[in-house]
């Protein structure tokens, strides 16, 4: 931690090649070499995630057209599952194969931090991106407000239950994790059914040419699947690099491990969803951006929570309780905005809830 740390405990500073110590020159401390490399990896992986997300959203729209799901289901199901799957795998590994309580706690923290970042940072990024445009989008451009409200109500109900379970201990609690998987199954079935029941006339209009077949007005199915899987692989690898690099940079600049885990890591793990939304806003597809965030939140409320309940004691300390309270407050605010009139400014204000959590976490840890 800080200058007194030689970096020997950091994954970037170990390994067969000697890690950062192997590249540190004469008079250059190993911790400094580690920090420089971590920052370079942080920036490089963020750029890689953004570029891969551009290829992913391009491919997933064509995939939705092939599956006749409808544009909103592309955001709530296909894009959400694609970008949430890597971090769900990380949670699975942490809670199932973690050898220590600390490692399992990382999985529980991810299950709570992900929804918080989506409900605050991701929605705020959409609002800020829209503020950069010259005009306020018409209400219809935000998509189906009733559908978005319904998704947020679903999320809030599930989230209240999962936070409540973190406050109590009783026999058989772990098996309730299966209910969370079942709830997502119901949501998935509902979204797919609604998407297939919609009118898909002209679904391919306005779709950009597939990146790997730019000269074909209608790309081959194999190309759509190949680009989707390849871009997801890059997102997965780059996301892991980003998270691990952040874990190095945080302590190097003096941040406690708890702050890095609960405050910064959720932003890192939800970066693909946030960048997907940003790209769709830039393309004028705000409804898809909001649907992607909404669908991702449903996954984060159920799948990681189910894993946490099955494989950990699922007991919350003060920081986790604070994250749950702030998340619920943020969703309550979004429901109010959706019920009255959603605007780009109201979306941007959601970031204040994340700042409130940062302040609360500082007080708790002091």
C-alpha positions in Angstrom: 0.0 0.0 0.0 1.6 3.3 -1.0 5.3 3.9 -1.2 6.3 1.6 1.6 4.9 -1.3 -0.4 7.4 -3.0 -2.8 4.5 -4.4 -4.8 5.5 -8.0 -4.1 2.0 -8.9 -3.1 0.4 -7.7 -6.3 -0.4 -10.1 -9.2 1.3 -7.8 -11.6 4.5 -8.0 -9.6 4.8 -11.7 -9.5 5.3 -14.5 -12.0 8.0 -16.5 -13.8 9.4 -13.4 -15.5 9.7 -11.5 -12.2 6.7 -9.3 -13.0 7.3 -5.6 -12.6 10.5 -6.2 -10.7 11.9 -7.6 -13.9 11.2 -4.4 -15.8 12.1 -1.9 -13.0 15.3 -0.2 -13.9 18.0 0.9 -11.6 16.7 3.3 -9.0 13.0 2.6 -10.0 11.0 1.0 -7.2 9.1 -2.1 -8.1 5.8 -0.6 -6.8 6.2 2.3 -9.2 6.9 0.0 -12.2 3.8 -2.0 -11.2 1.7 1.2 -11.0 2.8 2.4 -14.4 2.1 -0.9 -16.0 -1.3 -1.1 -14.3 -2.3 2.3 -15.5 -1.3 1.4 -19.1 -3.2 -1.8 -18.9 -6.2 0.1 -17.4 -6.3 2.6 -20.3 -5.6 0.0 -22.9 -8.3 -2.4 -21.7 -10.8 0.4 -21.4 -10.2 1.3 -25.1 -10.4 -2.4 -26.0 -13.7 -2.8 -24.2 -15.2 0.3 -26.0 -14.1 -0.9 -29.4 -15.3 -4.5 -28.7 -18.7 -3.1 -27.5 -19.1 -1.2 -30.9 -18.6 -4.5 -32.7 -20.9 -6.3 -30.2 -23.9 -3.9 -30.5 -23.5 -4.0 -34.3 -23.7 -7.8 -34.3 -26.3 -8.2 -31.6 -28.8 -6.1 -33.4 -28.4 -8.4 -36.4 -28.7 -11.4 -34.2 -32.0 -10.1 -32.7 -33.3 -9.5 -36.3 -32.3 -13.1 -37.1 -34.1 -14.4 -34.0 -37.1 -12.1 -34.6 -37.0 -10.8 -31.1 -37.7 -7.1 -31.6 -35.5 -4.2 -30.8 -36.3 -3.9 -27.0 -35.7 -7.6 -26.4 -32.3 -7.2 -28.1 -31.4 -4.8 -25.3 -33.1 -6.5 -22.3 -32.1 -10.0 -23.2 -29.4 -10.5 -25.9 -27.2 -7.5 -25.0 -27.8 -7.8 -21.3 -26.9 -11.5 -21.1 -23.9 -11.1 -23.3 -22.4 -8.3 -21.2 -23.5 -9.7 -17.9 -22.3 -13.2 -18.5 -18.6 -12.5 -17.9 -19.1 -10.9 -14.6 -21.6 -13.6 -13.5 -18.8 -16.1 -14.3 -16.5 -14.1 -12.0 -19.1 -14.2 -9.2 -19.6 -17.9 -9.8 -15.8 -18.6 -9.5 -15.5 -16.4 -6.4 -18.4 -18.0 -4.4 -18.0 -21.6 -5.6 -14.2 -22.0 -5.7 -13.1 -19.3 -3.3 -11.0 -20.9 -0.6 -11.3 -18.1 2.0 -14.1 -16.0 3.4 -12.6 -12.9 1.8 -12.7 -14.4 -1.7 -16.4 -15.4 -1.2 -17.1 -11.9 0.1 -15.8 -10.5 -3.2 -18.6 -12.4 -5.0 -21.2 -11.1 -2.6 -19.9 -7.6 -3.0 -20.1 -7.9 -6.8 -23.7 -9.1 -6.5 -24.5 -5.9 -4.6 -22.2 -3.5 -6.3 -23.3 -4.3 -9.9 -26.9 -3.2 -9.5 -25.8 0.0 -7.7 -23.5 1.0 -10.5 -26.2 0.2 -13.1 -28.9 2.1 -11.3 -26.7 5.2 -10.9 -23.6 5.4 -13.1 -25.1 3.7 -16.2 -28.3 5.7 -16.2 -26.3 8.9 -15.5 -24.0 8.2 -18.5 -27.1 8.0 -20.8 -28.4 11.3 -19.4 -25.0 13.0 -19.7 -24.6 11.7 -23.3 -28.1 13.1 -24.1 -27.2 16.5 -22.5 -24.4 16.7 -25.0 -26.9 16.8 -27.8 -28.6 20.0 -29.0 -32.2 19.1 -28.1 -34.1 17.2 -25.5 -35.4 13.9 -26.9 -39.1 13.5 -27.3 -40.7 11.2 -24.6 -41.3 8.5 -27.3 -37.5 8.4 -28.0 -36.9 7.0 -24.5 -38.9 4.0 -25.4 -41.9 2.4 -23.7 -42.1 4.2 -20.4 -44.6 1.7 -19.0 -42.4 -1.2 -19.8 -39.4 0.4 -18.2 -41.4 1.2 -15.1 -42.5 -2.4 -14.9 -38.9 -3.7 -15.2 -37.8 -1.3 -12.4 -40.7 -2.4 -10.2 -39.7 -6.0 -10.8 -36.1 -5.2 -9.9 -37.0 -3.3 -6.8 -39.2 -6.1 -5.4 -36.4 -8.7 -6.0 -33.8 -6.4 -4.6 -35.7 -5.7 -1.4 -36.0 -9.5 -0.9 -32.3 -10.1 -1.5 -31.3 -7.3 0.9 -33.7 -8.6 3.5 -32.2 -12.1 3.3 -28.8 -10.6 4.0 -30.0 -9.3 7.3 -31.4 -12.6 8.7 -30.1 -16.1 9.4 -32.3 -19.2 9.3 -32.1 -22.8 8.3 -32.6 -23.5 4.6 -31.9 -19.9 3.5 -29.4 -21.0 0.9 -32.0 -22.9 -1.1 -33.9 -19.7 -1.7 -31.2 -19.0 -4.3 -33.0 -21.3 -6.7 -36.0 -19.0 -6.6 -33.9 -16.1 -7.9 -32.9 -18.2 -10.9 -36.5 -19.1 -11.5 -37.5 -15.4 -11.3 -35.0 -14.6 -14.1 -36.3 -17.5 -16.1 -39.8 -16.0 -15.9 -38.5 -12.6 -16.9 -36.6 -14.1 -19.8 -39.6 -16.0 -21.1 -41.8 -12.9 -20.8 -39.3 -10.7 -22.8 -38.8 -13.2 -25.5 -42.5 -13.9 -25.9 -43.3 -10.2 -26.1 -40.5 -9.6 -28.6 -41.6 -12.4 -30.9 -45.2 -11.3 -30.7 -44.3 -7.8 -31.9 -44.4 -6.7 -35.5 -41.0 -7.2 -37.1 -41.7 -5.6 -40.4 -38.6 -3.6 -41.4 -36.5 -4.7 -38.4 -33.4 -4.6 -40.6 -34.0 -1.0 -41.7 -31.5 1.4 -40.1 -29.1 -1.4 -39.1 -25.5 -0.6 -39.9 -23.7 -3.2 -42.1 -22.1 -6.0 -40.2 -18.5 -5.0 -39.5 -17.0 -8.2 -40.9 -19.2 -8.1 -44.0 -19.5 -4.4 -44.7 -20.5 -4.8 -48.4 -23.4 -7.2 -47.8 -26.8 -5.5 -47.1 -27.9 -8.7 -45.3 -25.0 -10.5 -43.6 -24.7 -14.3 -43.4 -25.9 -15.9 -40.2 -22.5 -17.5 -39.5 -20.9 -14.0 -39.7 -23.4 -12.6 -37.2 -22.7 -15.3 -34.7 -19.0 -15.2 -35.2 -18.8 -11.4 -34.7 -21.0 -11.7 -31.6 -18.9 -14.4 -30.0 -15.6 -12.8 -30.9 -16.5 -9.4 -29.6 -17.8 -11.0 -26.4 -14.5 -12.8 -25.9 -12.6 -9.5 -26.2 -15.0 -7.8 -23.8 -14.5 -10.7 -21.3 -10.7 -10.7 -21.4 -10.4 -6.9 -21.5 -12.8 -6.6 -18.6 -10.8 -8.9 -16.4 -7.6 -7.0 -17.3 -9.4 -3.7 -16.4 -10.7 -5.1 -13.0 -7.3 -6.5 -12.0 -5.5 -3.4 -13.1 -7.9 -1.3 -11.0 -7.1 -3.5 -8.0 -3.5 -2.6 -8.4 -3.9 1.2 -9.0 -6.3 1.7 -6.1 -4.0 0.5 -3.3 -1.0 2.2 -5.1 -2.7 5.6 -4.7 -3.6 4.9 -1.1 -7.2 3.7 -1.4 -8.3 1.0 1.1 -9.1 -2.4 -0.4 -12.7 -2.1 0.8 -13.1 1.2 -1.1 -11.7 -0.4 -4.3 -13.9 -3.4 -4.0 -17.2 -1.7 -3.2 -16.8 1.7 -4.9 -14.5 1.3 -8.0 -14.8 -2.4 -8.9 -18.5 -2.2 -9.6 -17.9 0.6 -12.1 -15.3 -1.6 -13.8 -17.5 -4.7 -13.9 -20.4 -2.8 -15.4 -18.3 -1.0 -17.9 -19.5 -3.1 -20.9 -23.1 -2.4 -20.2 -22.4 1.3 -19.7 -20.4 1.5 -22.9 -23.1 -0.4 -24.8 -25.7 2.2 -23.6 -23.3 5.1 -24.6 -22.8 3.7 -28.1 -26.6 3.3 -28.6 -27.2 6.8 -27.4 -24.6 8.1 -29.8 -26.4 6.2 -32.6 -29.8 7.8 -31.7 -31.2 4.5 -30.2 -31.9 5.7 -26.6 -34.7 3.2 -26.1 -32.2 0.4 -26.8 -29.7 1.9 -24.3 -32.2 2.1 -21.5 -33.5 -1.4 -22.3 -30.0 -2.8 -22.1 -29.5 -1.2 -18.6 -32.9 -2.4 -17.5 -32.2 -6.0 -18.7 -28.8 -6.0 -17.1 -30.2 -4.9 -13.8 -32.6 -7.9 -13.9 -29.7 -10.3 -14.4 -27.7 -8.6 -11.6 -30.6 -8.8 -9.2 -31.1 -12.5 -9.7 -28.3 -14.6 -11.1 -25.3 -13.4 -8.9 -27.7 -13.2 -5.9 -28.8 -16.8 -6.4 -25.2 -17.9 -6.6 -24.4 -15.9 -3.4 -27.3 -17.5 -1.5 -26.4 -21.0 -2.5 -22.7 -20.9 -1.8 -22.1 -18.2 0.9 -23.7 -17.3 4.3 -25.2 -14.2 2.6 -24.9 -12.0 5.6 -24.4 -8.2 5.1 -22.1 -5.9 7.0 -22.6 -2.1 7.1 -21.1 -1.2 3.7 -23.2 -3.8 2.0 -26.3 -2.6 3.8 -25.5 1.0 2.7 -25.1 -0.1 -0.9 -28.5 -1.8 -0.8 -30.2 1.3 0.7 -28.7 3.6 -1.8 -29.6 1.3 -4.7 -33.2 1.2 -3.5 -33.3 5.0 -3.2 -31.9 5.4 -6.7 -34.6 3.0 -8.1 -37.3 4.9 -6.3 -36.0 8.1 -7.9 -36.0 6.5 -11.3 -39.6 5.2 -10.9 -40.7 8.8 -10.0 -38.9 10.1 -13.1 -40.5 7.5 -15.3 -43.9 8.1 -13.8 -43.8 11.8 -14.3 -41.6 12.7 -17.2 -38.2 11.3 -17.9 -35.6 13.8 -19.2 -31.9 13.7 -19.8 -31.3 15.9 -16.8 -33.2 13.6 -14.5 -31.2 10.7 -15.8 -27.9 12.5 -15.2 -28.9 13.3 -11.6 -28.8 9.6 -10.8 -25.0 9.9 -10.4 -25.6 11.8 -7.1 -26.8 8.6 -5.5 -23.4 6.9 -6.2 -21.7 10.0 -4.7 -24.0 9.6 -1.7 -22.8 6.0 -1.4 -19.2 7.1 -1.6 -19.8 9.6 1.2 -21.6 6.9 3.3 -18.8 4.4 2.8 -16.2 7.0 3.9 -18.1 7.6 7.1 -18.6 3.9 7.7 -14.9 3.1 7.2 -13.6 6.1 9.2 
